[in-house]
Amino acid sequence: MLNQHSLEEIADIHNLLGNIKKEYEEGIKPVLIKNTPSRFRNPHTVPKLKKIQINRGLGLTAQNTNLLKKNIEEFEKITGQKPVITKAKKAIAGFKIREDMELGLSVTLRGEKMYAFLTKLLFFTFAQIRDFRGLSLRSFDKAGNYTFGLKEQLIFPEIDYDDVDKTEGITITIVLEQSSPKYQSKAIDRILNGMILFKFLRFPLNDCGYYEKHSSFSEVSQVWDRKRHLKRKRWSQE
């Protein structure tokens, strides 16, 4: 028999599945302000989704017109938006790359398309990954944004197995907008804000591993400071 906690979780997931943006504005944001007033003193300090960037590097494959066209069609199916062809900024002779050479594809999603892609990602795509154990907490950068890679395009429901000749991965960056006050301007605060938002959005974050042995974020911050000090020491010795 389902307990009250599991019923609440089902209700939260149902609301997110219906409309993530509406649930964030009416559910997640008020709860964060009410339950953690010391961290989120006003609505502007609550982190929110800004955009989602999706990239794919093709390398020399991009020089094949047919393959490039097929990759563009795949991106349109997955994201619902036509991608921009990324080009080399400078020539690199060792890699046979010329200046302005087509090398990959990039899409930036905002607004309704961003929320639609995120809904598909959370509730359909991750479930298709074989032996999926969650997303690593170490993929947050200093600004609190989150970047992760997917190894193949077959996990997306829009892609037909028969149409795929070669599996290609993509890199997804979820950019957050954070208006943190001065007392919360450190990287650890931005990462913590991102983790809190992702937990409310039901991101499958893996809580075990690197951070398991630390009892608080202050300890994690101390470890980072030690590593930074060691790096500076090595650089000074070279």
N, C-alpha and C positions, 0 to 999 in steps of 0.2 A: 504493500500500500504506500502511496506517495505521502511524504511528510510535508509540512508547511514550507520548509526551506526549498525543497525541490519544486514545489508549485510556484513559488516566487521566482525561481530561476527560469522556469518555463514561461512565465508571464513576461519576464524581462526580455527573453530571447524572442518571444512573439512580437513584442513592441519594436525591438530593433529590426526584426525581419520586415515589419510593416513599413517603418519609416525611421531610419537612423537619425536623420537631421531633426525631426520632430521629437524623438525620444531624448536626444541630447539637450535640446532647448527646454523641454518641459519636465524631463525626468533626471537626467544625469547632472546637469549644471546646477539646479537648485539643491540637489542632495549634497554635492561637493561643497557648496557655499555654507550649507546648514551644518554639516557634520565636521568640517575642517575649517572653521573661521580663522584660525591662526595662520593657515597657509593661503586660503583664498578669501581675502577680506572684502573683495568686491568682484562683480561679475567679469570685469575685464582681465583679472588675473587667472581665470580658469582657462586651461589650454583647450584649443579647438583645432579641428582639421582645417588646413589651409589648401593643400593640393596633394595630388598623388602623381609622381613621375614614374613612367614605365619606360625602360630602355632595353635595347637589344643590340649587342655588338655582332656584326656580320663579318668583319674583316674583308678579305679579298673576295668572299662570296658575293658581296654587294656589287661587284663588277659584272656579274652575270645578270642581265636584265630580267630574265624570266624568274630567277630565284628571288631577286629583289622585289619584283611585282607580287610574287606569292607571299613573301613575308609581310608586305604592306597590307595585303588582303587579310592575312591572319590577324594582324594588329587591329584592323578595322572591326573584325568580328569580335575580338576579345574586349576591346576598349570602347567600341562604338564611336570612334573618332579617328580621322585620318592622321597617320604619324608624320613627323618631320624627319627628313633624311639628314643625319648628322654627317659632317664632313671633317676631314683632317685639317687642323689649323696650320700644320707645317709639315714639310717633307722629311721622311726618315728613310734613308737609303738602305739601311740594314734590314728593314721590314718591307721594302719595296713599296713604300707609301709616298704618294705625291701630295703636294699641297692641294686642298679643296677636293680631295678624293673621297667618294662616298664610302662610309665605313659602317653605318648602323642606322637604327631607327629610334625615335624618341617621341613620347606622347605625354602631355601634361593635362591632367583631368582636374576640373574645378566644378563646384556647384552640384547640380543634380547628377551629372555623369560620374562625378567622384563618389557620391554616396551610393549610386547604383552599382558601381564596380566594387566598392568596399563590401556591400551586402553580399554580392556574389562570391567575393573572396572569402569572407568569414563563414558563410553558411553552406557553401557548395564546393568551392575549390579545394580548401584545405582537407576536406574529408576524402578527396580523391587521391591524395598523396600517399604513396606506399610507405609503410612503416613510419608514419609521421609521429614525431615525439614532441612537437611544440616548437615555438620560435625562441631563439636564444635571446636572453636579456642583454648580451654583450653587443648586440647590433645597433644599440642607440649611439648616436654621435654626441658631441659636446653641446650641440644646440637643442638636443632632445628629439631630433628626427630619427626615424627608424628605417633601416635599409635591409632588405633580405632578397635572396635569389630563389627562383623556381627553375628546376632543371629541364622541364619539358612543358610544351604547350598543350599536351593531350589531356591535362587535368581540367582544362576549361570546357564547359559544356557546349560551347559554340563550335569547337573544333571536331571535325569528323576524322576518325582514324584512317579511313581510306584515302583521304586527301593529303596526308602527311608523308612526305618522302624522307625527311630527316628531322629528328627531334632538336629543337632549339630552345634554349633557356631565356629567361628574362630577369631583369633586376627591377625591383619595385622599391621606391623611396616614398615614405609617408611623411610629409612635411607638416609640422604643427606650428600654430601661431600662439606664442606665449608672451604676454606682457608682464613679466615678472618684476616685482619691486627690487630695489638695490640689495635688500637683505636676503633675497633668494635668486641672485644673479649668477651663482656658481653653476658649473656644469652638472654637478650631482643633483641640484634642485630641479634643473630642467629635465633631466633624465627621470627623476622621481615623478614629476608632473606627467610626463609622457607615459610612464608605467601605470599611474593611477587611471588616466584616461583610457588606455588600452584595456585595462582590466574591466572597466565599466562597459566598454564596447565588446567585451567577450573575445578579445584576441587570445589565441591559444599560446600564451607565453609559458615557457618552461622555467619554473621557479627554482629548480634544482641546479646543481652544478657549481659554477664559479662562486656564487654569492651565498651558498648554503652554509659555509663555515663562519660567516660573519653575522653577528647578532643585531647590528644596527648599521644605518647608512653612514654614520660617522666613522665606523671602522673601515668601511669600504673606501671612504674618502681618504683616510690615512694611508691605506695601501696604495691608492693612486698617487698620493704625494710622494711616497717612498720610491715608487717606480719612476716618477718624473725626476726626482733627485738623482737616482742612479743613471738615468739617461744623460742628464746634464754632466754628471761626473765622467761618463765614458767619452762624451763629446770633448770635454776639456783635456782629456788625456791623449786624444788622437792628434 
